[in-house]
Amino acid sequence: MDKQFLEFWGNLLLATAKGQQQIEDLVPWLKGAGLDSNALSGLFQKIYGLGSHASGTQAWEQARQQFQTSLKEWMSLFDMVPRSELTDVKKKNQELKEQLADQQATIEQLQKLLNAKGIPSSKAVLEFSDLMQKQSEQFQTLMGSINDAFKSNTDATNS
């Protein structure tokens, strides 16, 4: 963060403690709607080294962008996000929920169509495959036990 940003906030917070009017001016100013507020614009111009009629110039715009960048960094230190970002995330979340609901409805419809045509679902096929695997393992175990039994019987008769 740049030192002017911190100096700006330090002075602003001290001044805000002295008067409620600055708080009422601060919110629209941070949103960019109240850039003509004399108290805050004067403080901003003083801290960032801008001339008294700098509004609209390249230096003013560069200082404003630098301020906005530092503001986002400062807000992130407190785990805060701008409302616009929160609104975007909520909108994207809602879109994803709707997309998920559509996909689930499509999957259910496709499963019903498969069942109507007598085609087992992939879940049923996997369960059947698991059953066959277990039966194969059990058969191998049984054959091994029978082999061991005949081996011990043969060993006992040969002795």
LUMZA-500456 format. One record per residue: residue in three letters; x, y, z of N, C-alpha, C in turn. Coordinates in nm, 3 decimals. Atoms other than C-alpha are relative to their C-alpha. Example, Ala and Ser with C-alpha at 12.3 -4.5 7.8 and 13.67 -1.06 7.14 Angstrom:
# residues 2
['Ala'; [0.089; -0.119; 0.000]; [1.230; -0.450; 0.780]; [0.090; 0.120; 0.000]];
['Ser'; [-0.082; -0.119; -0.006]; [1.367; -0.106; 0.714]; [-0.077; 0.109; 0.073]];
//
This chain:
# residues 159
['Met'; [0.084; -0.118; 0.000]; [0.000; 0.000; 0.000]; [0.089; 0.125; 0.000]];
['Asp'; [-0.081; -0.121; 0.007]; [0.121; 0.350; -0.072]; [-0.020; 0.084; 0.127]];
['Lys'; [0.004; -0.078; -0.125]; [0.197; 0.591; 0.210]; [-0.108; 0.106; -0.002]];
['Gln'; [0.105; -0.100; 0.007]; [-0.049; 0.851; 0.084]; [-0.135; -0.061; 0.039]];
['Phe'; [0.125; 0.068; -0.034]; [-0.331; 0.597; 0.116]; [-0.014; -0.010; 0.152]];
['Leu'; [0.005; 0.014; -0.146]; [-0.243; 0.528; 0.480]; [-0.013; 0.135; 0.069]];
['Glu'; [0.010; -0.134; -0.058]; [-0.195; 0.896; 0.554]; [-0.141; 0.055; -0.019]];
['Phe'; [0.137; -0.043; 0.027]; [-0.530; 0.971; 0.391]; [-0.095; -0.061; 0.101]];
['Trp'; [0.091; 0.067; -0.094]; [-0.707; 0.710; 0.605]; [0.023; 0.045; 0.143]];
['Gly'; [-0.029; -0.047; -0.135]; [-0.529; 0.820; 0.920]; [-0.063; 0.135; 0.028]];
['Asn'; [0.058; -0.133; -0.016]; [-0.629; 1.181; 0.873]; [-0.153; -0.004; -0.006]];
['Leu'; [0.144; 0.009; 0.014]; [-0.979; 1.087; 0.762]; [-0.064; -0.058; 0.126]];
['Leu'; [0.056; 0.061; -0.120]; [-1.040; 0.863; 1.062]; [0.008; 0.093; 0.121]];
['Leu'; [-0.009; -0.100; -0.107]; [-0.915; 1.131; 1.300]; [-0.105; 0.108; -0.017]];
['Ala'; [0.100; -0.103; 0.026]; [-1.136; 1.389; 1.135]; [-0.141; -0.054; 0.019]];
['Thr'; [0.132; 0.061; -0.014]; [-1.431; 1.151; 1.134]; [-0.038; -0.012; 0.147]];
['Ala'; [0.029; 0.007; -0.143]; [-1.400; 1.107; 1.507]; [-0.050; 0.134; 0.052]];
['Lys'; [0.041; -0.134; -0.044]; [-1.456; 1.483; 1.535]; [-0.136; 0.041; -0.053]];
['Gly'; [0.129; -0.045; 0.053]; [-1.770; 1.503; 1.329]; [-0.073; -0.106; -0.081]];
['Gln'; [0.084; 0.099; 0.069]; [-2.054; 1.286; 1.202]; [-0.020; 0.035; -0.147]];
['Gln'; [0.024; -0.042; 0.138]; [-2.089; 1.488; 0.881]; [0.095; -0.071; -0.097]];
['Gln'; [-0.094; 0.067; 0.088]; [-1.775; 1.330; 0.737]; [-0.042; -0.143; -0.030]];
['Ile'; [0.048; 0.137; 0.025]; [-1.926; 0.983; 0.779]; [-0.109; 0.002; -0.105]];
['Glu'; [0.107; -0.011; 0.098]; [-2.231; 1.096; 0.588]; [0.054; 0.034; -0.138]];
['Asp'; [-0.063; -0.033; 0.128]; [-2.003; 1.234; 0.314]; [0.086; -0.116; -0.052]];
['Leu'; [-0.095; 0.105; 0.036]; [-1.772; 0.929; 0.317]; [-0.059; -0.107; -0.090]];
['Val'; [0.057; 0.114; 0.073]; [-2.004; 0.657; 0.189]; [-0.021; 0.033; -0.148]];
['Pro'; [0.014; -0.029; 0.144]; [-2.110; 0.828; -0.137]; [0.134; 0.033; -0.066]];
['Trp'; [-0.130; -0.034; 0.056]; [-1.753; 0.954; -0.181]; [0.077; -0.125; -0.039]];
['Leu'; [-0.070; 0.124; 0.031]; [-1.610; 0.601; -0.165]; [-0.061; -0.070; -0.121]];
['Lys'; [0.067; 0.061; 0.115]; [-1.869; 0.486; -0.419]; [0.025; 0.080; -0.128]];
['Gly'; [-0.029; -0.083; 0.115]; [-1.756; 0.768; -0.649]; [-0.110; 0.099; -0.031]];
['Ala'; [0.112; -0.089; 0.028]; [-2.088; 0.952; -0.632]; [0.022; 0.138; 0.059]];
['Gly'; [-0.016; -0.129; -0.069]; [-1.969; 1.230; -0.402]; [0.137; 0.059; -0.017]];
['Leu'; [-0.136; -0.048; 0.020]; [-1.635; 1.324; -0.556]; [0.011; 0.152; 0.010]];
['Asp'; [-0.005; -0.146; -0.009]; [-1.731; 1.691; -0.540]; [-0.009; 0.049; 0.144]];
['Ser'; [0.006; -0.040; -0.140]; [-1.753; 1.689; -0.160]; [0.128; 0.076; 0.034]];
['Asn'; [-0.116; -0.086; -0.021]; [-1.523; 1.977; -0.070]; [0.093; -0.051; 0.109]];
['Ala'; [-0.084; 0.043; -0.112]; [-1.402; 1.838; 0.264]; [0.086; -0.119; -0.039]];
['Leu'; [-0.075; 0.121; 0.035]; [-1.304; 1.495; 0.135]; [0.086; 0.020; -0.123]];
['Ser'; [-0.081; -0.024; 0.119]; [-1.188; 1.611; -0.207]; [0.121; 0.086; 0.034]];
['Gly'; [-0.112; -0.084; -0.043]; [-0.973; 1.878; -0.041]; [0.106; -0.083; 0.071]];
['Leu'; [-0.094; 0.087; -0.072]; [-0.818; 1.621; 0.191]; [0.070; -0.093; -0.098]];
['Phe'; [-0.055; 0.090; 0.100]; [-0.768; 1.381; -0.099]; [0.104; 0.073; -0.086]];
['Gln'; [-0.092; -0.077; 0.083]; [-0.605; 1.650; -0.314]; [0.127; 0.035; 0.077]];
['Lys'; [-0.115; -0.037; -0.083]; [-0.380; 1.757; -0.028]; [0.093; -0.121; 0.019]];
['Ile'; [-0.081; 0.120; -0.028]; [-0.263; 1.403; 0.058]; [0.068; -0.053; -0.126]];
['Tyr'; [-0.054; 0.054; 0.124]; [-0.213; 1.295; -0.303]; [0.075; 0.103; -0.084]];
['Gly'; [-0.079; -0.102; 0.067]; [-0.047; 1.622; -0.402]; [-0.062; 0.050; -0.129]];
['Leu'; [0.070; -0.046; 0.120]; [-0.309; 1.728; -0.654]; [-0.032; 0.148; 0.015]];
['Gly'; [0.037; -0.141; -0.002]; [-0.386; 2.088; -0.750]; [-0.146; 0.016; 0.037]];
['Ser'; [0.136; -0.024; -0.046]; [-0.709; 2.249; -0.636]; [-0.104; -0.025; -0.110]];
['His'; [0.094; 0.024; 0.110]; [-0.869; 2.208; -0.983]; [0.041; -0.124; -0.078]];
['Ala'; [-0.052; 0.121; 0.065]; [-0.735; 1.860; -1.055]; [-0.109; -0.096; -0.044]];
['Ser'; [0.107; 0.093; 0.032]; [-1.075; 1.690; -1.085]; [-0.016; -0.016; -0.151]];
['Gly'; [0.014; 0.027; 0.142]; [-1.102; 1.523; -1.426]; [0.131; -0.009; -0.075]];
['Thr'; [-0.129; 0.007; 0.069]; [-0.732; 1.541; -1.508]; [0.059; -0.139; 0.012]];
['Gln'; [-0.067; 0.130; -0.002]; [-0.500; 1.251; -1.571]; [0.060; -0.028; 0.138]];
['Ala'; [-0.059; 0.018; -0.134]; [-0.325; 1.306; -1.235]; [-0.109; -0.039; 0.100]];
['Trp'; [0.112; 0.031; -0.089]; [-0.663; 1.300; -1.055]; [-0.045; -0.145; -0.023]];
['Glu'; [0.045; 0.136; 0.033]; [-0.766; 0.981; -1.236]; [0.101; -0.104; 0.048]];
['Gln'; [-0.105; 0.092; -0.046]; [-0.433; 0.812; -1.159]; [-0.004; -0.013; 0.153]];
['Ala'; [0.009; 0.002; -0.146]; [-0.462; 0.909; -0.790]; [-0.124; -0.076; 0.045]];
['Arg'; [0.125; 0.069; -0.035]; [-0.823; 0.785; -0.780]; [0.016; -0.152; -0.018]];
['Gln'; [-0.022; 0.143; 0.024]; [-0.723; 0.449; -0.933]; [0.094; -0.060; 0.104]];
['Gln'; [-0.094; 0.046; -0.103]; [-0.432; 0.417; -0.691]; [-0.072; -0.013; 0.133]];
['Phe'; [0.078; 0.003; -0.123]; [-0.668; 0.497; -0.405]; [-0.092; -0.122; 0.001]];
['Gln'; [0.093; 0.113; 0.008]; [-0.923; 0.237; -0.522]; [0.075; -0.133; 0.017]];
['Thr'; [-0.082; 0.121; -0.014]; [-0.649; -0.028; -0.551]; [0.040; -0.021; 0.147]];
['Ser'; [-0.040; 0.009; -0.141]; [-0.523; 0.049; -0.200]; [-0.120; -0.028; 0.089]];
['Leu'; [0.122; 0.025; -0.078]; [-0.881; 0.053; -0.068]; [-0.036; -0.149; -0.004]];
['Lys'; [0.030; 0.144; 0.011]; [-0.937; -0.302; -0.200]; [0.099; -0.082; 0.083]];
['Glu'; [-0.101; 0.070; -0.080]; [-0.608; -0.417; -0.041]; [-0.032; 0.014; 0.149]];
['Trp'; [0.031; -0.027; -0.141]; [-0.705; -0.255; 0.289]; [-0.122; -0.078; 0.044]];
['Met'; [0.122; 0.075; -0.033]; [-1.051; -0.410; 0.281]; [0.029; -0.150; 0.011]];
['Ser'; [-0.031; 0.143; -0.005]; [-0.903; -0.754; 0.212]; [0.070; -0.038; 0.130]];
['Leu'; [-0.064; 0.027; -0.129]; [-0.697; -0.724; 0.532]; [-0.104; -0.031; 0.108]];
['Phe'; [0.109; 0.021; -0.095]; [-1.029; -0.721; 0.720]; [-0.102; -0.101; -0.053]];
['Asp'; [0.087; 0.099; 0.064]; [-1.178; -0.997; 0.500]; [-0.131; 0.061; -0.048]];
['Met'; [0.118; -0.066; 0.055]; [-1.420; -0.747; 0.348]; [0.010; -0.003; -0.152]];
['Val'; [0.005; -0.008; 0.145]; [-1.531; -0.750; -0.012]; [-0.099; 0.109; -0.039]];
['Pro'; [0.096; -0.100; 0.045]; [-1.703; -0.476; -0.207]; [-0.135; -0.065; -0.029]];
['Arg'; [0.135; 0.050; 0.021]; [-2.078; -0.517; -0.233]; [-0.018; -0.048; -0.144]];
['Ser'; [0.014; 0.040; 0.140]; [-2.049; -0.536; -0.613]; [0.055; -0.141; -0.023]];
['Glu'; [-0.056; 0.135; 0.013]; [-1.825; -0.844; -0.585]; [-0.090; -0.103; 0.067]];
['Leu'; [0.092; 0.089; -0.068]; [-2.061; -1.002; -0.333]; [-0.123; -0.026; -0.084]];
['Thr'; [0.117; 0.014; 0.085]; [-2.355; -0.938; -0.563]; [0.032; -0.089; -0.120]];
['Asp'; [-0.041; 0.084; 0.113]; [-2.164; -1.094; -0.856]; [0.010; -0.146; 0.041]];
['Val'; [-0.014; 0.138; -0.048]; [-2.082; -1.404; -0.650]; [-0.136; -0.061; 0.029]];
['Lys'; [0.135; 0.052; -0.027]; [-2.443; -1.439; -0.534]; [-0.073; -0.032; -0.130]];
['Lys'; [0.064; 0.022; 0.130]; [-2.565; -1.406; -0.893]; [0.055; -0.128; -0.064]];
['Lys'; [-0.063; 0.119; 0.058]; [-2.316; -1.669; -1.015]; [-0.043; -0.126; 0.075]];
['Asn'; [0.045; 0.113; -0.081]; [-2.414; -1.898; -0.726]; [-0.143; -0.041; -0.039]];
['Gln'; [0.138; 0.028; 0.039]; [-2.782; -1.868; -0.820]; [-0.006; -0.064; -0.138]];
['Glu'; [-0.005; 0.058; 0.135]; [-2.702; -1.939; -1.186]; [0.045; -0.146; 0.006]];
['Leu'; [-0.051; 0.137; -0.012]; [-2.505; -2.250; -1.085]; [-0.104; -0.092; 0.065]];
['Lys'; [0.107; 0.080; -0.062]; [-2.790; -2.370; -0.861]; [-0.107; -0.036; -0.102]];
['Glu'; [0.100; 0.025; 0.103]; [-3.033; -2.333; -1.151]; [0.052; -0.101; -0.102]];
['Gln'; [-0.061; 0.093; 0.094]; [-2.793; -2.514; -1.385]; [0.004; -0.141; 0.059]];
['Leu'; [-0.003; 0.129; -0.067]; [-2.753; -2.795; -1.131]; [-0.138; -0.063; 0.004]];
['Ala'; [0.137; 0.051; -0.004]; [-3.130; -2.830; -1.093]; [-0.041; -0.050; -0.138]];
['Asp'; [0.031; 0.043; 0.136]; [-3.167; -2.848; -1.473]; [0.070; -0.131; -0.034]];
['Gln'; [-0.076; 0.122; 0.030]; [-2.896; -3.112; -1.499]; [-0.055; -0.119; 0.077]];
['Gln'; [0.059; 0.109; -0.078]; [-3.048; -3.320; -1.219]; [-0.132; -0.044; -0.060]];
['Ala'; [0.127; 0.035; 0.064]; [-3.388; -3.304; -1.389]; [0.025; -0.078; -0.128]];
['Thr'; [-0.034; 0.072; 0.124]; [-3.228; -3.414; -1.717]; [0.047; -0.142; 0.030]];
['Ile'; [-0.049; 0.134; -0.038]; [-3.050; -3.704; -1.548]; [-0.116; -0.090; 0.041]];
['Glu'; [0.116; 0.079; -0.042]; [-3.373; -3.820; -1.384]; [-0.085; -0.041; -0.120]];
['Gln'; [0.080; 0.030; 0.119]; [-3.558; -3.797; -1.715]; [0.068; -0.108; -0.084]];
['Leu'; [-0.073; 0.101; 0.077]; [-3.287; -3.996; -1.894]; [-0.002; -0.137; 0.068]];
['Gln'; [0.008; 0.127; -0.072]; [-3.288; -4.261; -1.621]; [-0.137; -0.064; -0.016]];
['Lys'; [0.136; 0.052; 0.020]; [-3.665; -4.295; -1.656]; [-0.015; -0.059; -0.141]];
['Leu'; [0.006; 0.051; 0.137]; [-3.628; -4.337; -2.034]; [0.075; -0.132; -0.013]];
['Leu'; [-0.075; 0.126; 0.002]; [-3.361; -4.604; -1.985]; [-0.079; -0.113; 0.067]];
['Asn'; [0.078; 0.101; -0.071]; [-3.577; -4.788; -1.733]; [-0.122; -0.043; -0.081]];
['Ala'; [0.117; 0.031; 0.082]; [-3.881; -4.768; -1.966]; [0.037; -0.092; -0.116]];
['Lys'; [-0.045; 0.085; 0.110]; [-3.678; -4.934; -2.244]; [0.064; -0.129; 0.049]];
['Gly'; [-0.056; 0.122; -0.057]; [-3.555; -5.203; -2.006]; [0.151; -0.001; 0.007]];
['Ile'; [-0.146; -0.010; -0.008]; [-3.196; -5.078; -2.007]; [0.036; 0.034; 0.144]];
['Pro'; [-0.034; -0.028; -0.140]; [-3.048; -5.100; -1.660]; [0.086; 0.126; 0.012]];
['Ser'; [-0.079; -0.121; -0.024]; [-2.897; -4.788; -1.513]; [0.145; -0.039; 0.027]];
['Ser'; [-0.142; 0.026; -0.023]; [-2.522; -4.758; -1.477]; [0.024; -0.045; 0.143]];
['Lys'; [-0.014; 0.040; -0.140]; [-2.566; -4.796; -1.101]; [-0.030; -0.150; 0.013]];
['Ala'; [0.035; 0.143; -0.006]; [-2.736; -5.133; -1.149]; [0.109; -0.085; -0.063]];
['Val'; [-0.107; 0.074; 0.066]; [-2.463; -5.247; -1.389]; [0.122; -0.008; 0.091]];
['Leu'; [-0.115; 0.002; -0.092]; [-2.192; -5.146; -1.141]; [-0.024; -0.093; 0.118]];
['Glu'; [0.032; 0.090; -0.111]; [-2.370; -5.327; -0.857]; [0.007; -0.146; -0.044]];
['Phe'; [-0.008; 0.137; 0.053]; [-2.404; -5.639; -1.075]; [0.145; -0.041; -0.019]];
['Ser'; [-0.142; 0.027; 0.020]; [-2.034; -5.615; -1.166]; [0.068; -0.029; 0.134]];
['Asp'; [-0.057; 0.024; -0.134]; [-1.941; -5.590; -0.796]; [-0.043; -0.137; 0.052]];
['Leu'; [0.050; 0.129; -0.045]; [-2.161; -5.892; -0.720]; [0.075; -0.114; -0.068]];
['Met'; [-0.073; 0.103; 0.075]; [-1.991; -6.096; -0.994]; [0.144; -0.011; 0.051]];
['Gln'; [-0.137; -0.001; -0.051]; [-1.648; -5.994; -0.862]; [0.007; -0.073; 0.135]];
['Lys'; [0.002; 0.065; -0.132]; [-1.740; -6.102; -0.506]; [-0.023; -0.150; -0.014]];
['Gln'; [0.026; 0.143; 0.019]; [-1.881; -6.434; -0.628]; [0.122; -0.071; -0.056]];
['Ser'; [-0.121; 0.059; 0.056]; [-1.565; -6.496; -0.829]; [0.106; -0.019; 0.109]];
['Glu'; [-0.097; 0.010; -0.111]; [-1.348; -6.424; -0.523]; [-0.040; -0.112; 0.096]];
['Gln'; [0.047; 0.106; -0.090]; [-1.566; -6.653; -0.308]; [0.021; -0.138; -0.062]];
['Phe'; [-0.022; 0.127; 0.069]; [-1.543; -6.929; -0.571]; [0.147; -0.038; 0.006]];
['Gln'; [-0.144; 0.027; -0.007]; [-1.162; -6.896; -0.579]; [0.039; -0.047; 0.141]];
['Thr'; [-0.026; 0.039; -0.138]; [-1.158; -6.920; -0.198]; [-0.048; -0.143; 0.025]];
['Leu'; [0.055; 0.136; -0.015]; [-1.380; -7.230; -0.209]; [0.090; -0.102; -0.067]];
['Met'; [-0.086; 0.093; 0.073]; [-1.160; -7.396; -0.472]; [0.133; -0.017; 0.073]];
['Gly'; [-0.124; 0.010; -0.076]; [-0.851; -7.316; -0.265]; [-0.018; -0.087; 0.123]];
['Ser'; [0.028; 0.081; -0.118]; [-1.013; -7.471; 0.041]; [-0.013; -0.148; -0.037]];
['Ile'; [0.016; 0.140; 0.046]; [-1.110; -7.787; -0.152]; [0.137; -0.057; -0.035]];
['Asn'; [-0.133; 0.045; 0.038]; [-0.758; -7.810; -0.294]; [0.083; -0.029; 0.124]];
['Asp'; [-0.075; 0.022; -0.125]; [-0.609; -7.773; 0.056]; [-0.050; -0.127; 0.070]];
['Ala'; [0.057; 0.119; -0.066]; [-0.848; -8.041; 0.188]; [0.049; -0.128; -0.068]];
['Phe'; [-0.049; 0.118; 0.071]; [-0.749; -8.288; -0.086]; [0.149; -0.018; 0.020]];
['Lys'; [-0.145; 0.008; -0.022]; [-0.382; -8.206; -0.034]; [0.030; -0.061; 0.136]];
['Ser'; [-0.024; 0.056; -0.131]; [-0.402; -8.275; 0.338]; [-0.046; -0.145; 0.008]];
['Asn'; [0.048; 0.139; 0.004]; [-0.600; -8.596; 0.272]; [0.103; -0.087; -0.068]];
['Thr'; [-0.101; 0.076; 0.072]; [-0.339; -8.711; 0.020]; [0.126; -0.013; 0.083]];
['Asp'; [-0.120; 0.006; -0.085]; [-0.056; -8.624; 0.257]; [-0.020; -0.099; 0.115]];
['Ala'; [0.029; 0.090; -0.113]; [-0.225; -8.819; 0.539]; [0.000; -0.145; -0.045]];
['Thr'; [0.003; 0.139; 0.048]; [-0.277; -9.132; 0.327]; [0.137; -0.045; -0.044]];
['Asn'; [-0.135; 0.036; 0.043]; [0.080; -9.125; 0.194]; [0.090; -0.024; 0.119]];
['Ser'; [-0.087; 0.018; -0.114]; [0.223; -9.118; 0.544]; [-0.014; -0.130; 0.065]];
//
